[in-house]
Amino acid sequence: MINIFIGFDNDERAAYNTLSWSLIKNSTNPLAITPIALNNLQGVFERERNALSSTEFSFSRFMIPHLMGYKGWAIFMDCDMLVLDDITHLWDLRDDKYAVQVCKHDYTPKSETKFLGQVQTKYEKKNWSSVMLMNCEKCTALTPEYVNTASGLELHQFKWLESEKLIGDLPLEWNWLAGEYETKEDVSNIHYTEGGPWFQDSRDAEYAEYWDAYYRETLPEAVQ
């Protein structure tokens, strides 16, 4: 069983559903898919959303080790993604010497804004936390108290780890930034980080035709 947590935002319900379908369609192993939805975390995650929280799951993603009882492994993914590969191939990259494994992007966003006019914040390790393989036994610093009070940079720059040596590397193809990286066919996971085709303003986003095809498969035949 592969444990997958997906960030859920009410403005991106179509994205969540389509990503979930792409995972199910391409996986050769059973999946346990859990939405990180704020209304499901009442009494545990009490942090208020602020201007720097571009999504409802900006910080709640770091509750995963607590939700897993600090045992086993889990995958986290932003909802604005589309998986074109068997997620088992990512799951098989787990390495017990790390607390977390991520795609270590080294880039500066081209745009000053992203979807729905959100400010495009620029910081070290940007988008590293948008796909994470989490070794929950080594993420015990992420208590609800810490996640509710730590700064955004402390969380997203993994300052809750004793050493950066606990951050393992994943192939960039598992978090390919549409519009930021070159267009190529052999990517495992497309990340529509600047806005996906479920938004009217980004209907022509790079790789939009891939997302549209999977989205249509989630609809009843009468709607298609």
KELO-568410 format. One line per field, with one value per residue: x, z, y of N, C-alpha, C in turn; residue in three letters; residue number from 1. Coordinates in nm, 2 decimals. Layout:
REM residues N
n_east <- (X:...) $
n_up <- (Z:...) $
n_north <- (Y:...) $
ca_east <- (X:...) $
ca_up <- (Z:...) $
ca_north <- (Y:...) $
c_east <- (X:...) $
c_up <- (Z:...) $
c_north <- (Y:...) $
res <- (ALA:...) $
n <- (NUM:...) $
This chain:
REM residues 224
n_east <- (0.08:0.06:0.11:-0.04:-0.06:-0.25:-0.25:-0.53:-0.74:-1.01:-1.05:-0.94:-1.06:-1.11:-0.85:-0.75:-0.91:-0.85:-0.57:-0.57:-0.70:-0.51:-0.30:-0.43:-0.49:-0.24:-0.09:0.06:0.02:-0.18:-0.33:-0.34:-0.51:-0.52:-0.68:-0.54:-0.72:-0.85:-1.09:-1.09:-0.90:-0.96:-0.92:-0.67:-0.49:-0.44:-0.36:-0.39:-0.48:-0.26:-0.15:0.07:0.01:-0.04:-0.21:-0.46:-0.33:-0.07:0.08:-0.03:0.05:0.27:0.17:0.16:0.35:0.26:-0.01:0.04:0.12:0.39:0.51:0.63:0.63:0.54:0.39:0.38:0.20:0.15:-0.17:-0.18:-0.09:0.00:0.03:0.21:0.33:0.40:0.34:0.46:0.73:0.84:0.79:0.96:1.20:1.26:1.47:1.61:1.80:1.74:1.54:1.36:1.28:1.33:1.27:1.53:1.51:1.67:1.62:1.49:1.17:1.00:0.79:0.62:0.38:0.14:-0.11:-0.45:-0.37:-0.20:0.08:0.41:0.62:0.97:1.23:1.50:1.52:1.28:0.98:1.07:0.93:0.69:0.66:0.71:0.89:0.83:0.99:0.85:0.92:1.15:1.08:0.99:1.01:0.81:0.57:0.22:0.22:0.45:0.42:0.20:0.30:0.56:0.76:0.69:0.92:1.08:0.95:0.93:1.19:1.30:1.41:1.36:1.49:1.78:2.01:2.11:2.19:2.00:1.82:1.72:1.78:1.57:1.48:1.44:1.23:1.02:0.89:0.83:0.85:0.61:0.63:0.85:1.06:1.22:1.02:0.94:0.89:0.93:0.85:0.77:0.59:0.40:0.41:0.20:0.28:0.25:-0.01:-0.29:-0.47:-0.73:-0.80:-0.94:-0.78:-0.54:-0.58:-0.43:-0.20:0.13:0.16:-0.12:-0.29:-0.24:-0.34:-0.61:-0.70:-0.69:-0.87:-1.11:-1.16:-1.25:-1.51:-1.86:-1.99:-2.19:-2.13:-1.88) $
n_up <- (0.00:-0.09:0.06:0.01:0.03:-0.06:-0.12:-0.06:-0.20:-0.20:-0.42:-0.62:-0.68:-0.91:-1.00:-0.79:-0.81:-1.07:-1.05:-0.87:-1.02:-1.22:-1.07:-0.98:-1.23:-1.34:-1.16:-1.04:-0.80:-0.50:-0.37:-0.10:-0.08:0.05:0.12:0.21:0.37:0.51:0.67:0.77:0.96:1.20:1.52:1.54:1.34:1.36:1.26:1.12:0.79:0.59:0.41:0.26:0.22:-0.04:-0.10:0.05:0.18:0.23:0.47:0.61:0.51:0.65:0.86:0.81:0.91:1.18:1.14:1.04:1.27:1.32:1.19:0.94:0.58:0.36:0.08:-0.02:-0.22:-0.40:-0.52:-0.78:-1.00:-1.23:-1.28:-1.48:-1.48:-1.33:-0.99:-0.82:-0.90:-0.79:-0.52:-0.48:-0.45:-0.19:0.08:0.38:0.52:0.50:0.61:0.46:0.11:-0.18:-0.49:-0.58:-0.67:-0.85:-0.91:-1.03:-1.01:-1.31:-1.33:-1.16:-1.04:-0.97:-1.01:-0.99:-0.93:-0.72:-0.51:-0.63:-0.44:-0.37:-0.27:-0.10:-0.18:-0.30:-0.39:-0.32:-0.13:-0.25:-0.36:-0.17:-0.03:0.26:0.55:0.81:1.07:1.11:1.13:1.36:1.47:1.37:1.52:1.60:1.75:1.67:1.39:1.39:1.47:1.37:1.14:0.79:0.63:0.80:0.79:0.51:0.43:0.56:0.81:1.04:1.06:1.18:1.02:0.69:0.55:0.59:0.39:0.11:-0.24:-0.53:-0.87:-1.10:-1.28:-1.15:-1.05:-1.24:-1.35:-1.51:-1.76:-1.64:-1.67:-1.96:-2.23:-2.25:-2.33:-2.17:-1.88:-1.54:-1.36:-1.39:-1.29:-1.25:-1.17:-1.21:-1.26:-1.37:-1.63:-1.53:-1.44:-1.58:-1.67:-1.72:-1.92:-2.14:-2.05:-2.04:-2.13:-2.11:-2.27:-2.18:-1.92:-1.97:-2.11:-1.91:-1.73:-1.87:-1.86:-1.60:-1.60:-1.64:-1.92:-2.05:-2.01:-2.12) $
n_north <- (-0.12:0.21:0.52:0.82:1.16:1.44:1.78:1.98:2.22:2.44:2.60:2.45:2.20:2.05:2.00:1.85:1.61:1.52:1.48:1.27:1.07:1.03:0.92:0.68:0.56:0.50:0.35:0.05:-0.06:-0.09:0.21:0.44:0.72:1.04:1.34:1.65:1.84:2.14:2.14:1.89:1.88:2.00:2.12:2.02:2.12:2.45:2.68:3.01:3.12:3.32:3.61:3.51:3.25:3.07:2.86:2.65:2.45:2.52:2.51:2.30:2.06:1.97:1.84:1.57:1.36:1.35:1.27:1.02:0.89:0.91:0.70:0.48:0.54:0.82:0.98:1.32:1.55:1.85:1.97:2.06:1.91:1.64:1.31:1.10:0.87:0.55:0.56:0.39:0.38:0.61:0.56:0.35:0.46:0.53:0.58:0.48:0.63:0.89:1.17:1.30:1.31:1.49:1.68:1.87:2.17:2.44:2.73:3.05:3.19:3.29:3.46:3.73:3.69:3.43:3.17:3.29:3.55:3.54:3.63:3.57:3.43:3.43:3.23:3.05:2.70:2.68:2.53:2.28:2.14:2.07:1.82:1.54:1.27:1.12:1.01:0.92:0.84:0.98:1.24:1.36:1.61:1.76:1.83:1.89:2.13:2.26:2.29:2.45:2.69:2.76:2.95:3.02:2.99:2.84:2.60:2.53:2.53:2.33:2.36:2.23:2.00:1.83:1.83:1.91:1.70:1.51:1.54:1.39:1.34:1.36:1.27:1.53:1.50:1.40:1.62:1.82:2.14:2.31:2.55:2.67:2.49:2.33:2.21:1.87:1.53:1.30:1.30:1.24:1.35:1.63:1.96:2.21:2.48:2.76:2.79:2.60:2.43:2.42:2.66:2.96:3.16:3.04:2.85:2.78:2.67:2.53:2.19:2.16:2.00:1.74:1.74:1.80:1.57:1.37:1.48:1.48:1.21:1.17:1.25:1.19:1.00:1.13:1.40:1.43) $
ca_east <- (0.00:0.14:0.04:-0.03:-0.14:-0.26:-0.30:-0.66:-0.78:-1.15:-1.04:-0.87:-1.12:-1.09:-0.71:-0.74:-0.98:-0.78:-0.45:-0.61:-0.73:-0.39:-0.23:-0.49:-0.48:-0.10:-0.03:0.04:0.00:-0.29:-0.30:-0.42:-0.50:-0.58:-0.67:-0.51:-0.83:-0.85:-1.20:-1.07:-0.80:-1.01:-0.87:-0.53:-0.42:-0.51:-0.29:-0.47:-0.42:-0.22:-0.13:0.17:-0.04:-0.11:-0.31:-0.51:-0.24:0.06:0.15:-0.09:0.12:0.37:0.11:0.16:0.41:0.16:-0.13:0.09:0.17:0.53:0.56:0.62:0.66:0.42:0.42:0.30:0.20:0.05:-0.28:-0.17:0.00:-0.06:0.12:0.21:0.42:0.36:0.39:0.55:0.86:0.88:0.79:1.07:1.32:1.27:1.60:1.59:1.90:1.69:1.41:1.27:1.35:1.26:1.34:1.60:1.50:1.76:1.57:1.42:1.05:1.01:0.68:0.60:0.25:0.10:-0.25:-0.55:-0.31:-0.12:0.22:0.51:0.73:1.10:1.31:1.58:1.45:1.14:0.91:1.12:0.83:0.57:0.66:0.80:0.88:0.86:1.02:0.78:0.99:1.26:1.02:0.93:1.01:0.69:0.46:0.12:0.25:0.56:0.36:0.11:0.37:0.69:0.75:0.68:1.06:1.13:0.89:0.95:1.33:1.34:1.50:1.32:1.58:1.91:2.11:2.06:2.22:1.88:1.73:1.77:1.75:1.48:1.49:1.35:1.12:0.91:0.83:0.87:0.78:0.56:0.65:0.98:1.16:1.20:0.92:0.99:0.79:0.96:0.85:0.68:0.49:0.39:0.36:0.15:0.31:0.21:-0.16:-0.32:-0.59:-0.86:-0.83:-0.97:-0.66:-0.43:-0.63:-0.33:-0.07:0.21:0.11:-0.26:-0.36:-0.23:-0.44:-0.75:-0.73:-0.72:-0.99:-1.23:-1.18:-1.31:-1.64:-1.96:-1.99:-2.28:-2.07:-1.77) $
ca_up <- (0.00:-0.10:0.13:-0.07:0.08:-0.16:-0.07:-0.11:-0.19:-0.25:-0.55:-0.71:-0.67:-1.03:-1.00:-0.70:-0.87:-1.19:-1.01:-0.80:-1.12:-1.29:-0.99:-0.98:-1.36:-1.38:-1.06:-1.04:-0.66:-0.44:-0.32:0.00:-0.11:0.16:0.10:0.32:0.37:0.64:0.75:0.82:1.06:1.30:1.66:1.53:1.27:1.41:1.20:1.03:0.66:0.58:0.27:0.20:0.20:-0.17:-0.10:0.19:0.23:0.23:0.59:0.67:0.46:0.74:0.96:0.76:1.01:1.29:1.09:1.02:1.39:1.31:1.15:0.80:0.48:0.29:-0.03:-0.03:-0.35:-0.43:-0.61:-0.92:-1.07:-1.31:-1.28:-1.61:-1.46:-1.21:-0.87:-0.76:-0.93:-0.69:-0.39:-0.47:-0.43:-0.05:0.14:0.52:0.58:0.49:0.67:0.35:-0.02:-0.26:-0.61:-0.54:-0.77:-0.83:-1.02:-0.99:-1.09:-1.42:-1.31:-1.02:-0.98:-1.02:-1.03:-0.92:-0.89:-0.60:-0.52:-0.65:-0.34:-0.41:-0.15:-0.12:-0.17:-0.35:-0.45:-0.28:-0.05:-0.33:-0.37:-0.06:0.02:0.40:0.64:0.92:1.19:1.13:1.12:1.49:1.51:1.31:1.61:1.57:1.81:1.59:1.26:1.41:1.52:1.30:1.02:0.66:0.58:0.88:0.75:0.37:0.41:0.63:0.93:1.15:1.05:1.24:0.92:0.55:0.51:0.60:0.28:-0.01:-0.38:-0.62:-1.01:-1.13:-1.36:-1.06:-1.01:-1.36:-1.34:-1.64:-1.78:-1.59:-1.73:-2.10:-2.26:-2.30:-2.32:-2.07:-1.75:-1.46:-1.29:-1.44:-1.18:-1.31:-1.06:-1.25:-1.28:-1.46:-1.72:-1.46:-1.43:-1.71:-1.70:-1.76:-2.01:-2.24:-1.98:-2.10:-2.10:-2.08:-2.34:-2.10:-1.81:-2.03:-2.14:-1.79:-1.67:-1.94:-1.82:-1.47:-1.62:-1.70:-2.06:-2.10:-2.00:-2.22) $
ca_north <- (0.00:0.34:0.62:0.94:1.28:1.54:1.91:2.01:2.36:2.44:2.66:2.36:2.07:1.97:1.96:1.73:1.49:1.48:1.42:1.14:0.98:1.00:0.83:0.55:0.50:0.46:0.27:-0.10:-0.10:-0.02:0.34:0.51:0.86:1.12:1.48:1.74:1.94:2.20:2.11:1.76:1.89:2.08:2.08:1.97:2.23:2.57:2.80:3.09:3.15:3.46:3.66:3.43:3.12:3.08:2.76:2.61:2.35:2.57:2.47:2.18:1.94:1.93:1.76:1.43:1.27:1.34:1.19:0.88:0.84:0.91:0.56:0.45:0.64:0.88:1.08:1.44:1.62:1.96:1.92:2.12:1.82:1.54:1.20:1.03:0.75:0.46:0.62:0.29:0.41:0.71:0.50:0.26:0.54:0.55:0.55:0.50:0.72:1.03:1.20:1.35:1.32:1.59:1.73:1.99:2.27:2.55:2.83:3.17:3.20:3.39:3.56:3.79:3.64:3.30:3.15:3.37:3.67:3.52:3.68:3.46:3.45:3.37:3.19:2.93:2.57:2.70:2.41:2.15:2.07:2.04:1.67:1.49:1.14:1.15:0.90:0.98:0.81:1.08:1.37:1.38:1.75:1.82:1.81:1.99:2.26:2.32:2.32:2.57:2.82:2.79:3.04:2.95:2.95:2.73:2.47:2.49:2.52:2.21:2.40:2.14:1.89:1.86:1.85:1.90:1.56:1.42:1.57:1.32:1.40:1.29:1.32:1.65:1.45:1.38:1.75:1.90:2.27:2.36:2.70:2.71:2.40:2.30:2.11:1.74:1.43:1.19:1.35:1.15:1.43:1.77:2.05:2.34:2.57:2.89:2.79:2.49:2.46:2.42:2.81:3.02:3.25:2.96:2.74:2.75:2.64:2.42:2.05:2.16:1.89:1.62:1.75:1.80:1.43:1.30:1.54:1.43:1.07:1.18:1.29:1.09:1.00:1.23:1.53:1.43) $
c_east <- (0.09:0.05:0.06:-0.12:-0.13:-0.31:-0.43:-0.69:-0.92:-1.15:-0.99:-0.93:-1.10:-0.95:-0.69:-0.79:-0.90:-0.64:-0.47:-0.63:-0.60:-0.30:-0.29:-0.47:-0.35:-0.03:-0.05:0.03:-0.12:-0.24:-0.39:-0.41:-0.58:-0.57:-0.63:-0.60:-0.84:-0.97:-1.19:-0.96:-0.84:-0.97:-0.73:-0.44:-0.50:-0.45:-0.38:-0.40:-0.38:-0.19:-0.02:0.13:-0.11:-0.21:-0.35:-0.42:-0.10:0.14:0.10:-0.02:0.22:0.31:0.11:0.22:0.32:0.05:-0.09:0.14:0.32:0.59:0.54:0.66:0.53:0.47:0.33:0.31:0.10:-0.06:-0.27:-0.07:-0.07:0.05:0.11:0.28:0.35:0.42:0.47:0.69:0.92:0.89:0.91:1.20:1.34:1.40:1.60:1.69:1.85:1.56:1.31:1.35:1.26:1.34:1.40:1.61:1.60:1.72:1.51:1.29:1.06:0.90:0.68:0.47:0.23:-0.05:-0.34:-0.48:-0.23:0.02:0.31:0.63:0.86:1.19:1.39:1.50:1.31:1.09:0.97:1.01:0.70:0.55:0.76:0.78:0.92:0.87:0.97:0.85:1.10:1.21:0.94:0.93:0.88:0.57:0.35:0.16:0.36:0.50:0.27:0.18:0.50:0.66:0.74:0.82:1.11:1.08:0.94:1.10:1.39:1.43:1.46:1.41:1.72:2.02:2.05:2.10:2.10:1.78:1.79:1.72:1.66:1.50:1.39:1.22:1.00:0.84:0.87:0.78:0.74:0.57:0.78:1.09:1.12:1.08:0.98:0.89:0.81:0.96:0.75:0.57:0.50:0.34:0.33:0.16:0.26:0.06:-0.19:-0.44:-0.72:-0.90:-0.84:-0.85:-0.54:-0.47:-0.52:-0.19:0.00:0.17:-0.04:-0.33:-0.35:-0.34:-0.58:-0.79:-0.77:-0.85:-1.11:-1.26:-1.25:-1.46:-1.73:-1.96:-2.08:-2.23:-1.96:-1.82) $
c_up <- (0.00:-0.04:0.06:-0.01:-0.03:-0.10:-0.14:-0.09:-0.26:-0.39:-0.66:-0.70:-0.79:-1.04:-0.91:-0.76:-0.98:-1.15:-0.95:-0.91:-1.19:-1.20:-0.99:-1.12:-1.39:-1.28:-1.07:-0.90:-0.60:-0.37:-0.20:-0.02:-0.01:0.12:0.22:0.32:0.51:0.73:0.81:0.94:1.18:1.44:1.66:1.46:1.29:1.35:1.11:0.90:0.65:0.43:0.19:0.18:0.07:-0.18:0.04:0.25:0.24:0.35:0.64:0.62:0.56:0.86:0.92:0.86:1.13:1.26:1.07:1.15:1.40:1.28:1.00:0.71:0.41:0.18:-0.01:-0.17:-0.34:-0.52:-0.75:-1.00:-1.15:-1.33:-1.41:-1.60:-1.34:-1.09:-0.79:-0.78:-0.83:-0.56:-0.37:-0.44:-0.28:0.00:0.29:0.58:0.57:0.57:0.57:0.22:-0.11:-0.39:-0.57:-0.65:-0.74:-0.94:-0.95:-1.07:-1.19:-1.39:-1.17:-0.96:-1.04:-1.03:-0.94:-0.86:-0.77:-0.62:-0.54:-0.55:-0.39:-0.29:-0.18:-0.10:-0.22:-0.42:-0.41:-0.20:-0.12:-0.36:-0.26:-0.04:0.17:0.48:0.78:1.06:1.22:1.12:1.25:1.53:1.46:1.40:1.57:1.63:1.72:1.46:1.28:1.43:1.44:1.18:0.90:0.61:0.67:0.83:0.61:0.34:0.49:0.75:1.05:1.15:1.12:1.14:0.78:0.49:0.51:0.49:0.16:-0.13:-0.45:-0.76:-1.03:-1.21:-1.28:-1.00:-1.12:-1.36:-1.48:-1.65:-1.73:-1.65:-1.88:-2.12:-2.31:-2.26:-2.20:-1.93:-1.67:-1.40:-1.33:-1.32:-1.25:-1.21:-1.09:-1.27:-1.39:-1.54:-1.66:-1.43:-1.57:-1.76:-1.75:-1.84:-2.10:-2.18:-2.06:-2.05:-2.07:-2.15:-2.26:-1.99:-1.86:-2.06:-2.02:-1.72:-1.74:-1.90:-1.68:-1.48:-1.67:-1.85:-2.12:-2.10:-2.10:-2.36) $
c_north <- (0.12:0.45:0.76:1.05:1.39:1.67:1.94:2.15:2.37:2.51:2.57:2.22:1.99:1.92:1.84:1.61:1.44:1.42:1.28:1.04:0.94:0.91:0.69:0.48:0.44:0.37:0.12:-0.15:-0.03:0.11:0.38:0.66:0.94:1.26:1.55:1.86:2.00:2.16:1.97:1.76:1.98:2.03:2.03:2.08:2.36:2.70:2.87:3.11:3.29:3.49:3.58:3.29:3.11:2.97:2.72:2.51:2.39:2.52:2.33:2.06:1.89:1.85:1.61:1.34:1.24:1.25:1.04:0.82:0.83:0.77:0.55:0.56:0.70:0.97:1.20:1.50:1.74:1.90:1.96:2.04:1.71:1.43:1.12:0.90:0.67:0.52:0.52:0.32:0.51:0.64:0.41:0.33:0.57:0.50:0.58:0.59:0.86:1.04:1.24:1.35:1.40:1.62:1.87:2.10:2.38:2.65:2.95:3.18:3.31:3.50:3.61:3.75:3.50:3.29:3.24:3.50:3.66:3.57:3.56:3.49:3.37:3.35:3.07:2.80:2.59:2.57:2.28:2.07:2.04:1.89:1.62:1.34:1.15:1.02:0.95:0.95:0.91:1.22:1.41:1.52:1.82:1.78:1.92:2.13:2.34:2.37:2.44:2.70:2.85:2.88:2.96:2.90:2.84:2.59:2.43:2.48:2.41:2.24:2.32:2.02:1.93:1.89:1.84:1.77:1.47:1.45:1.50:1.38:1.30:1.34:1.43:1.61:1.42:1.51:1.85:2.03:2.32:2.51:2.75:2.62:2.38:2.20:1.98:1.64:1.33:1.24:1.26:1.23:1.58:1.85:2.18:2.45:2.72:2.90:2.68:2.52:2.45:2.57:2.87:3.10:3.17:2.83:2.69:2.72:2.53:2.29:2.05:2.04:1.76:1.62:1.74:1.65:1.35:1.35:1.49:1.28:1.06:1.21:1.18:1.10:1.11:1.37:1.54:1.47) $
res <- (MET:ILE:ASN:ILE:PHE:ILE:GLY:PHE:ASP:ASN:ASP:GLU:ARG:ALA:ALA:TYR:ASN:THR:LEU:SER:TRP:SER:LEU:ILE:LYS:ASN:SER:THR:ASN:PRO:LEU:ALA:ILE:THR:PRO:ILE:ALA:LEU:ASN:ASN:LEU:GLN:GLY:VAL:PHE:GLU:ARG:GLU:ARG:ASN:ALA:LEU:SER:SER:THR:GLU:PHE:SER:PHE:SER:ARG:PHE:MET:ILE:PRO:HIS:LEU:MET:GLY:TYR:LYS:GLY:TRP:ALA:ILE:PHE:MET:ASP:CYS:ASP:MET:LEU:VAL:LEU:ASP:ASP:ILE:THR:HIS:LEU:TRP:ASP:LEU:ARG:ASP:ASP:LYS:TYR:ALA:VAL:GLN:VAL:CYS:LYS:HIS:ASP:TYR:THR:PRO:LYS:SER:GLU:THR:LYS:PHE:LEU:GLY:GLN:VAL:GLN:THR:LYS:TYR:GLU:LYS:LYS:ASN:TRP:SER:SER:VAL:MET:LEU:MET:ASN:CYS:GLU:LYS:CYS:THR:ALA:LEU:THR:PRO:GLU:TYR:VAL:ASN:THR:ALA:SER:GLY:LEU:GLU:LEU:HIS:GLN:PHE:LYS:TRP:LEU:GLU:SER:GLU:LYS:LEU:ILE:GLY:ASP:LEU:PRO:LEU:GLU:TRP:ASN:TRP:LEU:ALA:GLY:GLU:TYR:GLU:THR:LYS:GLU:ASP:VAL:SER:ASN:ILE:HIS:TYR:THR:GLU:GLY:GLY:PRO:TRP:PHE:GLN:ASP:SER:ARG:ASP:ALA:GLU:TYR:ALA:GLU:TYR:TRP:ASP:ALA:TYR:TYR:ARG:GLU:THR:LEU:PRO:GLU:ALA:VAL:GLN) $
n <- (1:2:3:4:5:6:7:8:9:10:11:12:13:14:15:16:17:18:19:20:21:22:23:24:25:26:27:28:29:30:31:32:33:34:35:36:37:38:39:40:41:42:43:44:45:46:47:48:49:50:51:52:53:54:55:56:57:58:59:60:61:62:63:64:65:66:67:68:69:70:71:72:73:74:75:76:77:78:79:80:81:82:83:84:85:86:87:88:89:90:91:92:93:94:95:96:97:98:99:100:101:102:103:104:105:106:107:108:109:110:111:112:113:114:115:116:117:118:119:120:121:122:123:124:125:126:127:128:129:130:131:132:133:134:135:136:137:138:139:140:141:142:143:144:145:146:147:148:149:150:151:152:153:154:155:156:157:158:159:160:161:162:163:164:165:166:167:168:169:170:171:172:173:174:175:176:177:178:179:180:181:182:183:184:185:186:187:188:189:190:191:192:193:194:195:196:197:198:199:200:201:202:203:204:205:206:207:208:209:210:211:212:213:214:215:216:217:218:219:220:221:222:223:224) $
